[in-house]
Amino acid sequence: MAHLRSRRRLALAVPVALSLTASLGFLPAAAQAAPRAASAARAADAENFAYLVNTRTDHRTNESVKKAIAKAGGTVVVAYDRIGVIVVHSTNPSFAQQIRKAPGVQSAGASRTSPVTAAGTTDEGAVQYLSKAEAAKIAGGSTAGEEPLEADQWDLRAIGADKAAKVDPGSKKVTVAVIDVGVDDTHPDIAPNFSPSQSANCVSGKADTTYGSWRPVDADHYHGTHVAGEIAAARNGIGVAGVAPGVKVSGITVAQPDANQLFFPESVVCAFVFAADHGVAITNNSYYVDPWQYNCMDDPDQRAIVDSVNRAQLYAQRKGTLNVAAAGNSNNDLDSDALVDASSPDDSTPVTRTVDPHKCFDVPTQLPGVVTVSATGVTGAKSYYSSYGDGVVDVAAPGGDKYKIPDTPSKNGRILSTLPNNSYGFLQGTSMATPHVAAVAALLKSTHPWATPAQLQALLKAQADNPGCPTDPYDGNGDGVVDATCVGGKKINGFYGFGIVNALRAVK
C-alpha cells in the first residue's frame, strides 16, 4: 500500500503533549472534513469493537478511568500506565462517547471501523520469487568473498555496504526490531543474528512472548522476513548479505493473521512499548497504521489513534530507541496543501476524501522524531512510486525501481532479500528503503554506542550523500509526463531530505 507523513508539523492538541504541540504546531480541532467511522456494523451492539483510551499517567487517574471503562461497558485488554494508553474492547456502540466524558480521559476513540473478530505495508507490487535457475545464474556472477547471491545486490554497492562490512559489520549489542507481519527466524540467513528475547507477537495489543509467536502465519506474510534480511542477513556463505550483517534483528508481529494483514494501532502501541522495554536500539516501520491512511485531528477516533501511537513512540525514544519509517508509495508530495485519500477506512468501506497532510497524519511516519525515508533506484534517482516532500523526508535509500535496470545477472531493479521457508525474492517500495536506513543507523549505533536517538538521527543526516534536485523535469516512469517536482537545494530537498545514506561513511 502507499501513504505518507509530514512529521515536522505534527501538533497534538491534547494536554499529554503540550510540549509536543508547541514545537510541532498541531492546531486544535482544525483539520478538515473527514468521514467518521460510522459503518452499519458499528451500530450492531452485539459486535465487539476495539478502542483506545488516553489518560494522564498518574496512578489515581488510571484507576479511576479503568472503573469508568467498566461502567461504560468496556473490558480492559491491556493498560500501558506509563504512557496513559488503555486498550479496551466493548460491545456498547456508545462506549467512545461515554468514556470521553469521564474525568481524566484526554482522548478516546475506536481503533478500527470493523469488529475485533474481523496496520498495511509499503511495498509496491507483488513479490517475485527467485527460482533455482536464477539463483544459479546469480551465483555464477559472484566473486570471491561475496555471498552467493550478492552479485544481484546492487543496493549494497550503491551505499557502500559491501565495503562497510569489511571495516565494521556492526555490533551484536545493537538490535533492530522489525515491526511487521512476522519474521521467519528459521531462515538460514536470519537465524545467526536473530534475537528471540527481543521478539514478540503484539497483534492483540498485549505482547505474547511465547517462543515462535513472532513468526509469520504463512508464506504470504513475507514482508517482515524480506525486511529483516535487508537489515541483518549474515555473511555466512549462504544467500544474501544484509547492510549490517553483524547486528541483531528481532521480530515484533503486529499484522492481523488474515489475508488483509492490517496493522491496527493497539498492536503498534504494544510494539513500540515492547521494543523500548527490551533494549531495542532501532525500530523499522515499513507500514502505516490502519484503518486510516491519514488521521485527521478533527475526528475524535482518528485523533485518539494519533495520540496513543505517538505516546508509545515517544516513550520508545525516551528509552533510547530510534524509530525509522517509510514515506509511502503514492508518489505524493507530503508537503502539499491537499491530497486525495480514497482508501480509508481500509477495514470496512472506504470513502474518498481530500486531506491536508499538515493536519491529517500518516502514522507513525509523520510523528515527531521519527526518521522519514524515501526510496531510490539503481541510478540514485527517486523511485517512481516514492512519496516525497520538502521538510518531510529526512533521508533516502535504495528501495528499488523496476524502470531502472542494474548491471546485475538478473537485470532486476528491485531489492533481493530473504523470504519465508528458506526462499529469496525481489520487492520494491519505501518498505525496502527503510530497512537500509535502519541498518545504517545500527552501524552508527555500533560505532557510537552512547548516541541518543536524536544524535543518531543527526549522524544519519550528516553522513548522507545528497544528489540534489534533478535539473530536468522528473519523469519517473518514462512516459513523457512530469510526475513530481523537487523543492529545495543541494543540502536538503524534498526528494532525498538530507541525502542517500552511506554505510561506509557510517563505519568510518
C-alpha positions in Angstrom: 0.0 0.0 0.0 1.1 3.6 -0.2 0.9 6.6 2.0 3.0 9.2 3.9 3.7 11.6 6.7 4.8 15.2 7.3 6.3 14.6 10.7 7.6 18.1 11.4 4.2 19.8 11.6 2.6 17.4 14.0 0.8 19.0 16.9 -1.2 17.0 19.3 -3.8 19.4 20.8 -4.1 17.3 24.0 -2.7 18.0 27.5 -0.4 15.0 27.5 1.7 16.5 24.7 1.7 20.2 25.4 5.4 20.5 24.7 5.0 18.5 21.5 2.1 20.7 20.5 4.1 23.8 21.0 7.0 22.5 18.9 5.1 20.9 16.1 2.1 23.2 15.7 -1.0 20.9 15.7 -4.0 23.1 15.5 -6.8 22.3 17.9 -9.7 20.6 16.0 -8.6 22.3 12.8 -8.2 19.6 10.2 -10.9 19.2 7.6 -14.0 17.3 6.9 -13.1 13.7 7.5 -15.7 10.9 7.3 -16.4 9.4 10.7 -16.2 5.7 11.2 -20.0 5.3 11.2 -20.4 1.9 9.5 -23.5 -0.1 9.8 -21.6 -2.8 11.7 -20.7 -0.3 14.4 -24.3 0.2 15.3 -24.7 -3.5 16.0 -24.3 -3.7 19.7 -23.7 -7.5 19.6 -20.3 -6.9 18.0 -17.1 -6.3 19.8 -15.1 -3.2 18.9 -11.6 -2.1 19.9 -11.0 1.3 21.5 -8.0 3.4 22.7 -8.5 5.5 25.8 -5.7 8.0 26.6 -5.3 9.4 30.1 -2.9 11.2 32.4 -0.2 8.8 33.7 -0.7 9.1 37.5 -1.9 6.0 39.3 -5.1 7.6 40.7 -6.3 8.8 37.3 -5.5 5.4 35.7 -7.5 3.5 38.3 -10.4 6.0 38.1 -10.6 5.7 34.3 -10.5 1.9 34.5 -13.6 2.0 36.7 -15.3 4.3 34.3 -14.4 2.0 31.4 -16.1 -0.9 33.2 -19.1 1.2 34.0 -19.4 2.2 30.3 -19.4 -1.5 29.3 -15.8 -1.8 28.3 -13.2 -4.5 29.1 -9.5 -3.6 29.5 -7.3 -5.7 27.3 -4.1 -4.1 28.4 -3.2 -0.8 30.2 0.1 0.9 29.4 0.0 3.1 32.6 3.5 4.6 31.9 2.2 6.4 28.8 -1.5 6.6 29.8 -2.9 4.4 27.0 -5.6 1.8 27.7 -6.7 -0.8 25.0 -10.4 -1.6 25.5 -12.9 -3.9 23.9 -16.6 -3.2 24.1 -20.0 -4.2 22.6 -21.5 -0.9 23.7 -21.9 1.2 20.5 -21.9 4.4 22.6 -18.7 3.5 24.5 -16.4 6.1 23.0 -18.9 8.9 23.5 -19.4 7.9 27.2 -15.8 7.4 28.1 -14.7 10.7 26.7 -16.8 12.4 29.4 -15.0 10.5 32.2 -12.7 12.6 34.4 -9.0 12.1 33.4 -9.7 11.0 29.8 -7.8 13.1 27.4 -8.8 11.4 24.2 -10.6 8.2 23.2 -11.9 6.6 20.1 -12.3 3.4 18.1 -9.1 2.0 16.7 -10.9 0.4 13.8 -14.2 0.6 11.9 -14.9 -3.2 11.9 -15.4 -5.7 14.7 -12.4 -7.1 16.5 -13.1 -10.5 15.0 -12.7 -9.3 11.6 -1.7 -1.7 10.4 -0.8 -2.0 5.5 2.8 -2.4 4.3 4.6 -0.2 1.8 6.0 -2.5 -0.8 5.0 -1.7 -4.4 3.7 -4.7 -6.3 3.8 -8.4 -5.8 6.8 -10.3 -4.7 8.9 -12.0 -7.4 10.3 -15.3 -6.1 13.9 -16.3 -7.1 13.9 -19.6 -9.0 16.7 -22.1 -8.7 17.8 -21.4 -12.2 18.0 -17.6 -11.5 19.9 -18.3 -8.2 22.4 -20.4 -10.1 22.9 -17.7 -12.7 23.4 -15.0 -10.0 25.8 -17.3 -8.1 27.8 -17.7 -11.3 28.4 -13.9 -11.3 29.6 -13.7 -7.7 33.3 -13.1 -6.9 35.5 -14.4 -4.1 34.5 -13.2 -0.7 30.9 -12.4 -1.7 27.7 -14.2 -0.6 26.3 -16.5 -3.3 23.6 -14.1 -4.4 25.4 -10.8 -3.7 26.1 -10.1 -7.4 22.5 -9.1 -7.6 22.5 -6.9 -4.6 23.2 -3.6 -6.4 21.7 -1.8 -3.4 24.6 -2.8 -1.1 27.1 -1.4 -3.5 25.0 1.8 -4.0 25.5 2.8 -0.4 28.9 1.2 0.2 27.5 -1.5 2.5 29.7 -4.2 0.9 32.9 -2.2 1.8 31.5 -1.2 5.2 31.1 -4.9 6.2 34.9 -5.3 5.8 35.5 -2.3 8.1 32.8 -3.0 10.7 29.8 -5.2 10.2 28.1 -3.9 13.3 27.8 -4.9 16.9 25.9 -7.8 18.4 24.9 -5.4 21.2 22.7 -3.4 18.7 19.3 -4.8 17.8 16.9 -3.6 15.1 13.3 -4.7 15.7 11.2 -5.3 12.6 7.7 -4.2 13.5 5.8 -6.0 10.7 3.9 -9.1 9.6 6.3 -11.6 11.3 9.9 -12.7 10.8 10.9 -16.2 9.9 13.9 -16.6 12.2 14.5 -20.2 10.9 15.8 -18.8 7.6 19.5 -19.7 7.5 20.4 -16.1 6.6 18.5 -14.7 9.5 18.9 -17.3 12.2 22.6 -16.4 13.1 21.6 -12.8 14.0 18.1 -13.3 15.4 17.2 -12.2 19.0 14.2 -14.2 20.4 14.4 -12.4 23.7 13.6 -9.1 21.9 10.8 -10.6 19.8 7.0 -10.9 20.4 3.6 -11.0 18.9 1.6 -7.8 19.6 -1.4 -8.4 17.4 -3.9 -8.4 20.3 -2.4 -5.2 21.8 -0.7 -7.2 24.5 2.7 -8.8 24.0 2.8 -12.5 23.6 6.4 -13.8 24.1 5.7 -17.5 23.5 8.6 -18.9 21.6 8.0 -18.6 17.9 5.0 -16.2 18.3 6.8 -13.7 16.1 6.9 -15.9 13.1 4.6 -15.3 10.0 1.4 -17.4 10.0 2.1 -18.4 6.4 4.3 -17.8 3.4 2.1 -15.0 2.2 3.1 -13.0 5.2 6.6 -12.5 3.7 7.1 -8.8 4.1 8.8 -8.8 7.6 11.2 -11.6 6.6 12.3 -9.6 3.5 12.9 -6.5 5.6 14.9 -8.5 8.3 17.2 -9.9 5.6 17.9 -6.5 4.2 19.0 -5.3 7.6 21.0 -8.2 9.0 21.3 -11.3 6.8 24.5 -12.9 7.9 27.6 -13.1 5.8 27.8 -16.9 6.3 28.3 -18.2 2.8 24.5 -18.6 2.3 22.2 -16.5 0.1 22.4 -12.7 0.5 24.0 -10.2 2.9 22.4 -7.6 5.0 23.5 -3.9 5.2 24.6 -4.5 8.8 25.4 -8.3 8.9 26.9 -8.1 12.4 23.9 -6.6 14.3 21.0 -8.4 15.8 17.5 -8.4 14.4 14.2 -9.2 16.1 10.6 -9.5 15.0 7.5 -7.9 16.6 4.4 -9.1 14.8 1.6 -6.5 14.6 -0.3 -7.6 11.4 -3.6 -9.4 11.6 -3.1 -13.0 10.6 -5.7 -12.9 7.8 -5.1 -12.1 4.1 -5.6 -8.3 4.6 -2.6 -8.1 7.0 -3.9 -4.9 8.7 -1.8 -3.1 11.3 -4.2 -1.7 13.9 -3.0 1.0 16.3 -3.2 -1.0 19.6 -0.8 -3.6 18.1 1.6 -0.8 17.1 1.4 0.8 20.6 2.3 -2.6 22.1 5.2 -3.0 19.7 6.8 0.4 20.5 6.5 -0.2 24.2 7.8 -3.7 24.0 10.8 -2.7 21.9 11.6 0.2 24.3 11.4 -2.1 27.4 13.6 -4.8 25.8 16.6 -2.7 24.8 15.9 -2.4 21.1 18.1 0.3 19.6 16.2 0.9 16.4 12.7 0.0 15.1 11.9 -0.5 11.4 8.4 0.6 10.5 7.6 -0.2 6.8 3.8 0.3 7.1 1.1 2.8 8.1 -1.3 2.3 10.9 -4.7 1.1 9.7 -7.5 1.8 9.1 -6.8 5.4 8.1 -4.1 6.3 5.6 -4.3 9.8 7.2 -5.6 10.5 10.6 -7.4 13.9 10.9 -7.3 15.7 14.2 -10.9 17.0 14.0 -12.2 13.4 14.1 -12.2 12.1 17.7 -11.5 8.5 16.7 -8.6 9.4 14.4 -7.3 11.9 17.0 -7.1 9.1 19.6 -5.1 6.9 17.2 -2.5 9.7 16.7 -2.4 10.4 20.4 -1.9 6.8 21.5 0.7 5.8 18.9 2.6 9.0 19.4 2.7 8.4 23.2 4.2 4.9 22.6 6.8 6.0 20.0 7.8 9.0 22.2 8.2 6.6 25.1 10.5 4.5 22.9 12.6 7.5 22.1 12.9 8.4 25.7 14.1 4.9 26.4 16.8 5.2 23.7 15.1 3.8 20.6 15.3 5.4 17.2 12.2 4.9 15.1 12.6 4.7 11.3 9.5 4.7 9.0 8.7 4.5 5.3 7.4 7.6 3.3 4.9 5.6 1.3 4.4 4.6 -2.3 1.8 7.0 -3.6 4.3 9.4 -5.3 2.5 12.0 -3.1 4.0 15.4 -2.2 3.6 15.3 1.6 4.2 19.0 1.8 1.3 19.8 -0.5 -1.8 21.6 0.6 -4.2 18.7 -0.3 -4.1 15.0 -1.1 -6.8 12.6 -2.1 -7.3 9.6 0.2 -9.5 7.1 -1.5 -8.5 4.1 0.6 -9.8 4.9 4.1 -11.1 3.3 6.2 -9.5 0.1 4.8 -11.1 -2.3 7.2 -14.7 -1.5 6.0 -16.0 0.8 3.3 -13.5 3.4 2.0 -14.8 7.0 1.4 -12.9 9.3 -0.9 -11.8 12.5 0.9 -9.4 15.3 0.4 -6.9 15.8 3.3 -4.3 18.3 4.2 -1.2 16.3 5.2 -0.2 19.1 7.6 -3.4 18.4 9.6 -4.2 14.8 8.8 -1.3 12.5 9.7 0.2 9.3 8.3 1.1 7.3 11.5 3.8 6.6 12.5 5.6 8.2 9.7 4.6 11.8 10.4 5.1 11.6 14.2 7.8 13.8 15.8 11.3 12.3 16.0 10.6 9.5 13.5 13.1 9.3 10.6 11.1 9.5 7.3 12.6 7.6 4.4 12.1 8.0 0.6 13.2 5.4 -2.0 15.7 5.4 -4.8 16.6 3.1 -7.7 20.0 1.9 -9.0 20.7 5.3 -10.7 20.2 7.1 -7.4 17.1 8.9 -8.7 13.9 9.0 -6.7 11.9 5.8 -7.3 8.8 6.4 -9.5 6.4 5.4 -6.7 8.2 7.0 -3.7 6.3 9.8 -1.9 8.4 12.9 -1.1 8.1 16.3 0.4 10.3 19.3 1.4 10.7 19.3 5.2 9.1 15.9 5.4 11.7 13.4 4.1 14.8 13.0 6.3 16.9 10.7 4.2 16.7 8.4 1.2 17.9 4.8 0.5 17.7 2.1 -2.2 14.1 0.8 -2.4 14.2 -0.5 -5.9 12.7 0.8 -9.2 11.6 -1.6 -12.0 12.2 1.1 -14.6 15.9 1.5 -13.6 17.7 -1.6 -14.7 21.0 -2.5 -13.0 24.0 -4.3 -14.5 23.4 -7.4 -12.5 22.9 -11.1 -13.5 19.1 -10.8 -13.1 18.8 -7.2 -14.5 16.1 -6.7 -11.9 15.8 -3.2 -10.5 14.0 -4.4 -7.3 15.6 -5.4 -4.0 16.6 -9.0 -3.5 16.3 -10.4 0.1 15.1 -13.3 2.2 11.6 -14.8 2.2 10.0 -17.4 4.5 10.7 -21.1 4.1 14.4 -20.6 3.0 13.4 -18.7 -0.1 14.6 -15.4 -1.7 12.8 -12.9 -3.8 12.6 -9.3 -5.1 10.4 -6.5 -3.8 10.4 -2.7 -4.3 9.0 0.1 -2.2 9.7 2.5 0.5 9.4 -0.6 2.7 12.7 -1.7 1.2 14.3 1.7 1.6 13.5 1.9 5.3 15.5 -1.2 6.4 18.5 0.2 4.6 18.3 3.3 6.7 17.6 1.3 9.9 20.7 -0.8 9.2 22.9 2.2 8.6 21.5 3.6 11.9 22.5 0.4 13.5 26.1 0.7 12.1 26.2 4.2 13.5 24.9 3.0 16.9 27.6 0.3 16.8 30.3 3.0 16.2 28.7 5.5 18.7 27.1 3.3 21.4 26.2 6.2 23.6 24.4 8.2 20.9 20.8 9.1 21.7 18.0 8.8 19.1 18.3 12.5 18.3 22.1 12.2 17.9 21.7 9.1 15.7 19.3 11.0 13.5 21.8 13.8 13.2 24.5 11.4 12.3 22.3 9.8 9.7 21.8 13.1 8.1 25.4 14.2 8.3 26.8 11.1 6.6 24.2 11.1 3.7 25.1 12.0 0.1 22.7 14.4 -1.5 22.5 14.3 -5.3 20.3 17.5 -5.2 17.2 18.1 -7.2 17.2 16.8 -10.8 18.0 19.5 -13.4 15.4 18.1 -15.8 11.7 17.7 -15.1 11.1 14.4 -13.2 9.5 11.6 -15.3 9.8 8.5 -13.1 8.2 6.0 -15.4 9.5 7.5 -18.7 6.0 8.2 -20.2 6.8 11.8 -21.1 4.7 13.2 -18.3 6.2 15.2 -15.3 5.4 13.1 -12.3 6.8 15.1 -9.4 8.5 18.4 -8.6 11.6 18.5 -6.3 11.7 21.5 -4.0 14.9 22.5 -2.2 18.6 22.7 -2.7 21.8 20.6 -2.8 21.9 20.2 1.0 18.2 19.5 1.8 15.4 18.8 -0.6 12.0 17.1 -0.9 13.2 14.1 -2.9 16.1 13.0 -0.7 15.9 15.0 2.5 19.5 15.3 3.7 20.6 12.7 1.1 21.1 9.0 0.4 22.5 7.1 3.4 26.1 5.9 3.2 27.1 2.8 5.1 30.8 3.1 4.5 30.9 6.6 5.8 28.8 5.5 8.8 31.5 3.0 10.0 34.4 5.3 9.3 
